[in-house]
């Protein structure tokens, strides 16, 4: 039995997965945005949607994903079920199921999808497609069940489902096929096609400024009215990044995705609502990036981090690594029936309008925090790697952090601050927190003499702290072996193909696959070793991903590259 696929899911899948097979981009046709009425919050345009859909239908990635745990879990999610409900309502209104067959029938060359209301899934779709080809499809053959109407001398057909109030409307004219779920939007598009005056999305400020900032379009383009989107409760609920507060500073965004031999690339631009004065040194990121080893699993680099940000990174990765969030409980809390007593007379003297007294519990890393607050930081580098242990069973992690200061570090002060942080957690009477000098010259560093694996090096403006000497030595050798790197506001990379086996091996032990959990009659896969791992396996042809971000204060550019194996 063929699983139905909604139009929205297909477009989302295309954005994430369809770019696996390289092709030669087609020549740029006239703009469709001038034929789309004003008012959408999201606009997606493909240079050749039919070719992209053909690639997606025949791709190995599609087959792997549809068979994966990740898709099975998604198909039971609230979002998918709501999309499926909308699909059923649309099928009732249109008289034909909105599945892959219908999509293939209306997938022309240059195509655009404009979403006017995400919650109600109100959209307009327009594509360049010959009338003869469209006439062979199921939708055109059901036009007898629709009400025929006209707009600007062009015939169109509309039908409304009385129960759901869903509207299905379509038209074919001048080698354009137009589908919509709102009659006014369809009529507006036909008027623009007929050459009549009208407001189009191309004339809206958020769209125009985004397009001018991005310049030439790639194979797939998405333009977002973030000011409008972030006010939508549906966007706020289902936006996977869950960073609505951070997005509040941006008015609009545009993303162009394309393919080249051996790689996929995406260029994003975010436009701020108000310009801010740049207070960061992008060139400093280029300096610390040279310390990232070529075989590092993941690295991230920031320009001009705050002292608090730097300290939190050191605390989480070096001083006291532990999970930052607790796993949500799936059981109801236990209620203690104690007769309803709340407190007793012995607590009457406890002040509730003052903070509790200091209990004497040490503030871990207090000296290190003060040290970081006293110096201006220009850049920060975070490096992580995994390594299978000698027993061949467990997978361990290694972390390294590099901090670039405006002037030279005080080596003695750094070691004393780190010693004080570890002394409160590991030892009494300073056992195991003394430093032993290793190496020489530019590769010199200090190592703790206890059971805790920790090494650090201070060379001029650079401070490096790592959990293994192998990682630190690789970081110190970087500047001598790496060419100069251009700066950035933020830069990161992840070696997907190299780390996926270690990730799966580690997560199978953490998830404990022997403990089977079930939801109804269907087994619920383990989240990391099943759900997430299957998504990584579906994208196994991707070797690595990298992102470089620049920020002028008014415009943020993000360049993402996926290297294929």
C-alpha positions in Angstrom: 0.0 0.0 0.0 1.4 3.4 -1.0 1.9 5.8 1.9 0.3 9.2 1.2 2.7 12.1 1.2 1.5 15.6 1.8 2.6 18.5 -0.3 4.1 20.2 2.7 6.1 17.1 3.7 7.4 16.7 0.2 8.7 20.3 0.1 10.3 19.9 3.6 11.9 16.7 2.4 13.3 18.4 -0.7 14.8 21.2 1.3 16.6 18.7 3.6 17.5 15.7 1.5 17.0 16.1 -2.3 20.4 17.6 -3.0 22.3 14.3 -3.1 22.7 14.0 -6.9 24.6 16.7 -8.7 23.2 18.2 -11.9 23.9 21.1 -14.1 21.7 24.0 -13.1 19.2 25.3 -15.7 19.3 28.8 -17.1 17.5 31.5 -15.1 13.9 31.9 -16.4 11.7 35.0 -15.7 10.8 35.6 -12.1 7.7 33.9 -10.7 7.6 36.1 -7.6 6.0 38.9 -9.8 3.0 36.5 -10.4 2.4 35.7 -6.7 0.1 38.0 -4.9 1.4 39.9 -1.9 0.9 38.6 1.7 2.8 35.3 2.1 5.0 34.6 5.1 7.0 32.0 3.3 8.0 31.7 -0.4 9.9 28.8 -1.9 11.0 28.7 -5.6 12.7 26.0 -7.6 14.4 26.5 -10.9 13.2 23.0 -12.1 10.9 21.4 -9.6 10.0 18.5 -11.9 13.7 17.5 -12.1 14.2 17.8 -8.4 11.1 15.7 -7.7 12.4 13.0 -10.2 15.8 13.0 -8.4 14.1 12.6 -5.0 11.8 9.8 -6.1 14.7 7.8 -7.5 17.2 8.5 -4.7 18.6 6.0 -2.3 18.2 8.6 0.4 14.4 8.6 0.0 14.3 4.8 0.3 16.5 4.7 3.3 14.6 7.5 5.1 11.1 6.0 4.5 12.3 2.7 5.9 14.1 4.3 8.9 13.1 4.6 12.5 13.3 8.4 12.1 10.5 8.4 9.6 8.4 5.9 11.6 8.6 8.1 14.7 7.9 11.2 12.6 4.8 9.5 11.1 3.4 9.2 14.6 4.2 12.8 15.6 1.5 15.4 16.2 2.9 17.5 13.3 2.6 14.6 10.8 -0.9 13.7 12.0 -2.1 17.3 11.6 -0.6 17.4 8.1 -2.3 14.1 7.4 -5.6 15.5 8.6 -5.1 18.5 6.3 -4.3 16.2 3.4 -7.5 14.2 4.0 -9.6 17.4 4.0 -7.9 18.7 0.9 -8.5 15.4 -0.9 -12.2 15.6 0.0 -12.4 19.1 -1.3 -10.3 18.5 -4.5 -11.7 15.1 -5.3 -8.2 13.7 -5.9 -5.7 12.6 -3.3 -2.8 15.0 -2.9 -0.2 12.3 -3.2 3.0 11.8 -5.2 1.0 11.1 -8.4 -0.7 14.4 -8.2 2.5 16.2 -7.4 4.2 14.6 -10.4 1.4 15.7 -12.6 1.7 19.4 -11.5 5.5 19.5 -11.2 6.7 21.7 -14.0 10.0 23.4 -14.5 10.3 26.7 -12.7 7.9 26.5 -9.7 7.0 28.5 -6.6 5.0 27.8 -3.4 3.8 30.7 -1.3 2.3 29.9 2.1 0.0 32.6 3.5 -1.2 30.9 6.7 0.9 28.1 8.2 -1.7 27.1 10.7 -4.5 26.7 8.1 -2.0 25.6 5.3 -3.3 28.3 3.0 -1.0 28.3 -0.1 -0.6 29.2 -3.7 1.5 27.0 -6.0 2.4 28.1 -9.5 4.5 26.2 -12.1 5.6 26.6 -15.7 3.9 23.6 -17.3 2.4 23.0 -20.8 -1.4 22.8 -20.9 -1.2 19.5 -22.9 0.7 17.8 -20.1 -1.5 19.1 -17.4 -4.6 18.0 -19.3 -3.5 14.4 -19.1 -3.6 14.5 -15.3 -6.3 13.5 -12.9 -6.9 17.0 -11.5 -7.9 18.5 -14.9 -10.2 15.5 -15.6 -12.2 16.2 -12.5 -12.9 19.8 -13.4 -16.5 18.9 -14.1 -17.1 18.5 -10.4 -15.8 22.1 -9.8 -17.6 25.4 -10.2 -16.2 27.2 -13.3 -15.3 30.9 -12.8 -13.2 33.6 -14.4 -10.6 36.1 -13.3 -9.2 38.7 -15.8 -10.6 36.6 -18.7 -8.9 33.4 -17.5 -11.0 30.4 -16.5 -10.5 28.7 -13.2 -12.2 26.0 -11.2 -13.1 26.0 -7.5 -14.6 23.5 -5.0 -15.3 23.8 -1.3 -15.8 20.9 1.1 -18.8 21.8 3.3 -17.6 19.9 6.3 -14.0 21.2 6.6 -14.5 24.4 4.6 -11.3 23.5 2.7 -11.0 25.2 -0.7 -9.4 23.6 -3.7 -8.9 25.8 -6.8 -6.8 25.5 -9.9 -6.3 27.1 -13.3 -4.2 26.5 -16.4 -3.3 29.4 -18.7 -0.4 30.6 -20.8 1.6 27.5 -19.9 1.2 28.2 -16.2 -0.6 25.9 -13.8 -1.8 27.5 -10.6 -3.2 25.7 -7.5 -4.5 27.4 -4.4 -6.5 26.9 -1.2 -7.9 30.5 -1.3 -10.0 31.9 -4.2 -8.8 35.5 -3.7 -5.2 34.5 -3.9 -5.8 32.4 -7.1 -7.7 35.2 -8.7 -5.0 37.6 -7.8 -2.4 35.4 -9.4 -4.4 35.1 -12.6 -4.7 38.9 -12.8 -1.0 39.2 -12.6 -0.5 36.5 -15.2 -2.9 38.4 -17.5 -0.7 41.5 -17.1 -3.0 43.6 -14.9 -1.8 45.8 -12.2 -1.6 44.3 -8.7 0.5 43.9 -5.7 2.9 40.9 -5.8 5.2 39.5 -3.2 8.2 40.8 -5.3 7.1 44.3 -4.4 7.0 43.8 -0.6 9.9 45.3 1.3 10.9 42.2 3.2 11.0 40.2 0.0 12.7 42.9 -2.1 15.5 43.6 0.5 16.1 39.9 0.9 16.4 39.2 -2.8 18.7 42.2 -3.3 21.0 41.0 -0.5 21.2 37.5 -1.9 21.6 38.5 -5.6 21.5 35.5 -7.9 19.2 32.6 -7.0 20.4 29.0 -6.8 18.5 25.8 -7.6 16.2 26.2 -4.7 15.3 29.4 -2.9 13.4 30.1 0.3 12.5 33.6 1.5 11.0 34.1 4.9 9.1 37.0 6.5 10.5 36.3 10.0 8.6 39.3 11.5 5.4 37.6 10.5 6.5 34.0 11.0 7.7 34.4 14.6 4.3 35.8 15.6 2.5 32.6 14.4 1.7 30.2 17.2 2.1 27.3 14.8 5.6 28.4 13.8 6.6 28.9 17.5 5.3 25.4 18.4 6.8 23.4 15.5 10.0 25.4 14.6 12.6 22.7 15.3 15.4 25.1 16.4 13.3 26.5 19.3 15.1 29.8 19.1 12.2 32.2 18.6 13.7 34.8 21.0 16.9 34.9 19.0 15.0 35.2 15.7 13.2 38.3 17.1 16.1 40.5 16.0 15.6 39.6 12.3 13.0 41.0 9.9 13.5 38.6 7.0 15.8 35.8 5.8 16.6 34.1 2.5 18.3 30.8 1.8 19.6 29.5 -1.6 20.6 25.8 -1.9 22.4 24.3 -4.9 24.6 21.5 -6.0 28.1 21.3 -7.4 30.4 18.3 -8.1 31.2 16.6 -4.8 29.3 19.0 -2.6 26.0 20.6 -1.7 25.9 24.3 -0.6 23.5 26.6 1.0 23.8 30.4 1.4 21.7 32.1 4.0 21.2 35.8 4.7 19.3 37.3 7.7 18.3 40.9 7.8 18.2 42.6 11.2 15.3 44.9 12.1 17.8 47.4 13.5 21.5 47.7 12.8 23.9 47.2 15.7 27.5 48.3 16.0 29.9 45.4 15.5 31.9 44.7 18.7 33.8 41.6 17.5 37.0 40.8 15.8 36.3 38.3 13.0 40.0 38.1 12.1 40.7 36.5 15.5 38.5 33.5 14.6 40.8 32.9 11.6 43.7 32.7 14.1 42.2 30.1 16.4 40.7 28.0 13.5 44.3 27.1 12.6 44.5 25.2 15.8 41.6 22.8 14.8 43.1 19.4 13.9 42.2 18.0 10.5 40.7 14.9 12.2 38.7 16.7 14.8 35.1 15.3 15.0 33.6 18.7 15.5 34.8 22.3 16.1 33.2 25.6 16.8 34.8 29.0 16.9 33.3 32.4 18.1 34.6 35.9 17.8 34.8 38.1 20.9 33.0 35.7 23.4 31.9 37.1 26.7 33.8 35.9 29.9 30.6 34.1 31.1 30.3 32.2 27.8 34.0 31.2 27.9 33.7 30.0 31.5 30.5 28.0 30.8 32.2 26.3 27.9 35.2 25.4 30.1 33.0 24.2 32.9 30.9 22.0 30.7 33.7 20.6 28.6 36.7 20.6 30.9 36.0 21.2 34.6 32.7 19.5 35.2 31.2 17.8 32.1 27.7 16.5 32.7 24.3 16.5 30.9 22.8 20.0 31.0 19.2 18.8 30.9 17.3 16.1 32.6 15.4 13.4 30.6 11.7 14.2 30.7 9.7 11.7 32.9 7.0 9.7 31.2 5.2 8.9 34.4 3.0 11.0 36.6 4.5 12.4 39.8 3.8 10.5 43.0 1.4 12.3 45.4 2.2 11.8 49.1 -1.0 11.8 51.2 0.2 13.2 54.5 -3.0 14.7 55.8 -2.4 18.1 54.2 0.1 19.4 56.7 2.4 22.1 55.3 5.3 23.0 57.6 5.2 23.2 61.4 5.7 25.7 64.2 9.5 25.2 64.2 9.8 27.0 60.9 8.0 30.2 62.0 11.4 32.0 62.5 12.6 31.3 59.0 12.7 34.5 56.9 11.2 34.1 53.4 11.9 37.7 52.3 15.7 37.2 52.4 18.1 34.9 50.5 19.4 31.9 52.4 22.7 32.2 54.2 25.9 31.1 52.5 26.3 27.4 53.5 30.0 27.4 52.7 29.7 25.2 49.5 32.6 26.2 47.3 32.0 28.0 44.0 33.6 25.7 41.5 35.9 27.7 39.2 35.5 31.0 41.0 39.1 32.0 40.5 39.0 31.0 36.8 35.8 33.0 36.3 37.4 36.1 37.8 40.5 35.6 35.6 38.4 35.5 32.4 36.4 38.6 33.5 39.6 40.6 33.8 40.9 40.0 30.2 39.4 40.9 26.8 38.8 37.8 24.9 39.0 38.0 21.1 38.1 34.5 20.0 37.3 31.0 21.4 37.6 27.6 19.8 35.8 24.4 21.0 37.0 21.0 19.7 35.5 17.6 20.4 36.5 14.1 19.2 35.5 10.5 19.9 37.8 7.5 20.3 37.1 3.8 20.8 38.8 2.7 24.0 41.4 0.0 24.2 38.8 -2.5 25.3 37.0 -2.1 22.0 33.7 -1.7 23.8 33.3 1.8 25.0 33.7 5.1 23.1 35.3 8.0 24.9 35.3 11.7 24.2 38.1 14.2 24.1 37.5 18.0 24.5 39.8 21.0 23.9 39.2 24.7 24.3 41.4 27.5 23.0 41.0 31.2 24.1 42.7 34.1 22.3 43.3 37.2 24.5 44.1 40.7 23.3 47.4 40.5 25.2 49.6 37.7 26.6 48.2 35.4 29.2 49.6 35.1 32.7 50.7 31.5 32.7 51.0 31.2 36.4 47.7 32.8 37.1 46.0 30.4 34.7 47.5 27.3 36.2 46.6 28.5 39.8 43.0 29.2 38.7 42.6 25.8 37.1 44.2 24.1 40.1 41.8 25.8 42.5 38.8 24.6 40.4 39.9 21.0 40.4 41.0 21.0 44.0 37.4 21.6 45.2 36.2 18.5 43.2 39.0 16.0 43.2 41.3 16.1 46.1 42.1 16.9 49.7 45.5 18.4 50.6 46.3 19.2 47.0 47.1 15.6 46.0 47.0 15.1 42.2 46.7 18.8 41.2 50.3 19.7 40.6 51.6 20.6 37.2 54.3 18.8 35.3 56.0 20.5 32.4 56.1 18.6 29.1 57.4 19.3 25.6 59.6 22.3 24.6 59.4 25.6 22.8 56.2 26.2 20.8 55.0 22.7 21.8 55.5 23.0 25.6 52.6 22.5 27.9 51.7 21.5 31.5 50.0 18.3 32.6 48.2 17.4 35.9 50.0 14.7 37.8 46.9 13.0 39.2 44.3 10.6 37.8 42.4 13.4 36.1 43.6 13.8 32.5 44.1 17.5 31.9 46.7 19.5 30.0 47.1 23.2 29.3 49.4 25.5 27.4 49.9 29.3 27.4 51.8 30.7 24.4 51.5 34.5 24.2 47.9 35.4 23.5 46.7 31.8 23.2 45.5 29.6 26.1 44.7 25.9 25.3 43.1 23.5 27.7 42.3 19.9 26.8 41.4 16.6 28.3 44.1 14.6 26.5 47.7 15.4 25.6 47.3 13.9 22.1 44.5 16.5 21.4 46.5 19.4 22.9 49.6 18.4 20.9 47.6 18.3 17.7 46.1 21.8 18.5 49.6 23.3 19.2 50.9 21.8 15.9 48.1 23.4 14.0 49.5 27.0 13.4 52.7 25.5 12.0 50.9 23.1 9.6 47.8 25.0 8.7 47.5 27.8 6.1 46.0 31.2 7.1 42.3 31.1 7.5 39.9 33.9 6.8 38.0 35.3 9.8 34.3 34.9 10.7 31.8 35.8 13.4 31.2 32.1 13.9 32.5 29.0 12.2 31.9 25.3 12.8 32.3 21.9 11.1 31.3 18.3 11.8 32.8 15.1 10.2 29.6 13.1 9.8 30.8 10.0 8.0 33.8 9.5 10.3 31.9 10.0 13.5 28.6 8.2 12.7 29.9 4.7 13.6 31.3 5.9 16.9 28.1 7.8 17.6 26.0 4.6 17.0 28.3 2.5 19.0 28.2 4.9 22.0 24.5 5.4 21.9 23.6 1.7 21.7 25.3 1.3 25.1 23.7 4.5 26.5 20.2 3.7 25.2 20.4 0.1 26.5 18.7 -1.7 23.6 17.9 -4.7 25.8 15.2 -2.6 27.5 12.3 -2.7 25.0 9.8 0.1 25.1 6.5 -0.1 23.3 3.8 2.4 22.3 0.6 0.5 21.6 1.3 -2.3 19.2 4.4 -0.7 17.6 7.9 -0.8 19.2 9.3 2.6 20.0 12.9 2.8 18.8 15.6 4.1 21.1 15.9 7.8 20.5 19.7 8.2 19.9 20.8 4.7 18.6 17.6 4.2 16.6 15.7 7.4 15.7 18.7 9.8 15.3 21.1 7.1 14.1 18.8 6.1 11.3 18.6 9.7 10.0 22.4 9.8 10.0 22.5 6.5 8.1 20.0 7.8 5.5 22.4 10.7 4.9 25.5 8.5 4.9 26.8 10.0 1.6 27.5 13.2 3.4 31.1 13.2 4.5 31.2 16.5 6.5 29.3 19.7 7.1 30.7 23.2 7.7 29.3 26.6 8.3 30.9 30.1 8.2 29.0 33.1 9.6 29.8 36.8 8.9 28.0 39.7 10.6 28.2 43.3 9.5 25.8 44.5 12.2 22.8 44.8 9.8 23.2 41.6 7.7 24.2 38.1 8.8 25.4 35.7 6.2 25.7 32.0 6.7 27.5 29.8 4.2 26.9 26.0 4.6 28.8 23.3 2.7 28.0 19.6 2.7 30.9 17.6 1.3 30.0 14.3 -0.2 32.0 11.1 0.1 
